Amino acid sequence: MPPDSVAKHQEIQDYVGWNAEDARRIHIAADLILAGAEQVVDDFYSEIKRHDAARGVITGGEEQIDRLKSTLRQWLRLLVTGPYDRDYLVARLNVGRRHVTIGLDQVYANAALARMRWRLTRLLGATWNLDPKELAPTLEALHKRLDLDSIIIQDAYQAEYLAQQQSLSKENLQLRTALDRSQPAWEIVGESTAMKSVYRLIERAGPTDKPILIQGESGTGKELVARALHRASLAADKPLVAVNCAALPETLLESELFGHEKGAFTGAVVSKPGLFEVADGGTLFIDEIGELEGGLQAKLLRVLEDGMLRRVGSIREQQVNVRIIAATNRDLAKEVEQGRFREDLYYRINVLRIHLPPLRERFGDIPLLVEHFAEDGWTWDQRLLQVLEGYGWPGNVRQLANALDRAMILSDDDCLQVENLPPEIVRSSQQSAVSPGGGDGDLDSVNRRHVCETLARCDNNKTRTARALGVSRRTLYRLLEKYGIDPQ
Ligand SMILES: Nc1ncnc2c1ncn2[C@@H]1O[C@H](COP(=O)(O)OP(=O)(O)OP(=O)(O)O)[C@@H](O)[C@H]1O
């Protein structure tokens, strides 16, 4: 592994906040997870096999599946036993590549990883008959480890994708397209009027090559819409590459987006193309564009204006042809007014805009979403829907999905019970039963109280609080600022 990767992963590790205590907790849980590994592995593959197109890729039958399963077991062992060090990274990248090369591309890897995360959480929750409070730090450590892991697999994917791109035959490209088109994991659920107008915009705006700005609160499905736009575009058979500006520190983000030349900075011992180059001919989805720093905004503007970019440390300019889809949960017009976002860039990306309504403005979609997120065979009653429809959902659809996951994990049978929803949701339903008639004006105070209570329940730990609320850490900071809450 090149030293620059090691340095980069150290930086990612620091960023995610992985520490010795987390390692210790995972180590304690390792036996349990490994004992349930078969279940997790089977689950991973049943997720993959759900996709018709994947069946066409795994052509070696059961034998190939067995080989892949043993790679996955190795992955799990690494995930829960290995220290997070250089050897882990090398081994992990190899495991990642093996999955990626057979065509389980990013889309599947992500869907299957999400599934694995759910299964591991459930496994720990079900086996350790513990108070959720006691279990929380271990689950958090596990989630951190999976976060680190998915950043690494993303890297492996990119490296592999680039290598494949150079030698890819036409058939393979068509297969890749088929994979992306037939991907049901990106299904957008909702039949409210607001969502119907979103679908209409996707149909109309998708086939143009114009930049699109998707605006909406965190967890409203902006990434889903970006994927639908790409599928509806003329470049649907070309790559869709996603980057989240809030997930990486500025320096990493610059080299991630624009690439770097050998020697550009300490540790850059090899040249690396950026995501713009990887997405050439296709779409680049820039999530949380409002987080982009000034210097990077200028560089992005240049690419939008004439398609020219320069890798970090290079004097050579090169041309790319990439359609930009950007998303933000901020009010960019306000950011422009306050001088935090370049006006010229704003006008460039704001040619077409899609607004995603928050969940509290489309309660009618809740029953469909519950059906979508509940596993096969689960049931629920009207009371559960009433409670869900009476809650404010600051974390939107993502928070709803997490709440339902929790209810499934804690349930003794296959019935979703109100009592197994997160306490803040149950409490808010009890409060609204006592004081009915709260209008929009009350929503902020309900949300504020909800954030305060969750913060207290998570011992003022912001990572845990953000996870419990189903929002990113940055969103949590914005909520704290908005509601004037002192996190201490
Ligand atoms: N309408 C929907 N139908 C089905 N699933 C949805 C819908 N909206 C959101 N989701 C699910 O909710 C989760 C969050 O969605 P997504 O990542 O697209 O939101 P986002 O707006 O991009 O969030 P953020 O701003 O925090 O990045 C995902 O698991 C996604 O699949």
The ligand as an SDF file (V2000), in Angstrom:
LIG
                    3D

 31 33  0  0  0  0  0  0  0  0999 V2000
  -38.8390    8.7990   -0.6340 N   0  0  0  0  0  0  0  0  0  0  0  0
  -38.0490    7.8200   -0.1550 C   0  0  0  0  0  0  0  0  0  0  0  0
  -38.3360    6.5260   -0.4120 N   0  0  0  0  0  0  0  0  0  0  0  0
  -37.5730    5.5250    0.0800 C   0  0  0  0  0  0  0  0  0  0  0  0
  -36.4830    5.7110    0.8300 N   0  0  0  0  0  0  0  0  0  0  0  0
  -36.1440    6.9730    1.1080 C   0  0  0  0  0  0  0  0  0  0  0  0
  -36.9020    8.0900    0.6270 C   0  0  0  0  0  0  0  0  0  0  0  0
  -36.3150    9.2130    1.0470 N   0  0  0  0  0  0  0  0  0  0  0  0
  -35.2420    8.8450    1.7530 C   0  0  0  0  0  0  0  0  0  0  0  0
  -35.1240    7.4960    1.7990 N   0  0  0  0  0  0  0  0  0  0  0  0
  -34.0920    6.7180    2.5150 C   0  0  0  0  0  0  0  0  0  0  0  0
  -33.6680    7.5160    3.6040 O   0  0  0  0  0  0  0  0  0  0  0  0
  -32.2590    7.4990    3.7340 C   0  0  0  0  0  0  0  0  0  0  0  0
  -31.7080    8.8920    3.5360 C   0  0  0  0  0  0  0  0  0  0  0  0
  -31.8750    9.2810    2.1720 O   0  0  0  0  0  0  0  0  0  0  0  0
  -30.7920   10.1390    1.3990 P   0  0  0  0  0  0  0  0  0  0  0  0
  -29.4110    9.7450    1.7940 O   0  0  0  0  0  0  0  0  0  0  0  0
  -31.1260   10.1270   -0.0600 O   0  0  0  0  0  0  0  0  0  0  0  0
  -31.1320   11.5540    2.0460 O   0  0  0  0  0  0  0  0  0  0  0  0
  -30.3660   12.9320    1.8710 P   0  0  0  0  0  0  0  0  0  0  0  0
  -31.4300   13.9730    1.7280 O   0  0  0  0  0  0  0  0  0  0  0  0
  -29.3610   12.8180    0.7540 O   0  0  0  0  0  0  0  0  0  0  0  0
  -29.6690   13.0660    3.2980 O   0  0  0  0  0  0  0  0  0  0  0  0
  -28.3640   13.9580    3.7130 P   0  0  0  0  0  0  0  0  0  0  0  0
  -28.6840   15.3820    3.3810 O   0  0  0  0  0  0  0  0  0  0  0  0
  -28.2580   13.7340    5.1800 O   0  0  0  0  0  0  0  0  0  0  0  0
  -27.2310   13.4110    2.9090 O   0  0  0  0  0  0  0  0  0  0  0  0
  -31.7610    6.5120    2.7010 C   0  0  0  0  0  0  0  0  0  0  0  0
  -31.6350    5.2570    3.3050 O   0  0  0  0  0  0  0  0  0  0  0  0
  -32.8480    6.4980    1.6560 C   0  0  0  0  0  0  0  0  0  0  0  0
  -32.8760    5.2780    0.9810 O   0  0  0  0  0  0  0  0  0  0  0  0
  1  2  1  0
  2  3  1  0
  2  7  2  0
  3  4  2  0
  4  5  1  0
  5  6  2  0
  6  7  1  0
  6 10  1  0
  7  8  1  0
  8  9  2  0
  9 10  1  0
 10 11  1  0
 11 12  1  0
 11 30  1  0
 12 13  1  0
 13 14  1  0
 13 28  1  0
 14 15  1  0
 15 16  1  0
 16 17  2  0
 16 18  1  0
 16 19  1  0
 19 20  1  0
 20 21  2  0
 20 22  1  0
 20 23  1  0
 23 24  1  0
 24 25  2  0
 24 26  1  0
 24 27  1  0
 28 29  1  0
 28 30  1  0
 30 31  1  0
M  END
$$$$
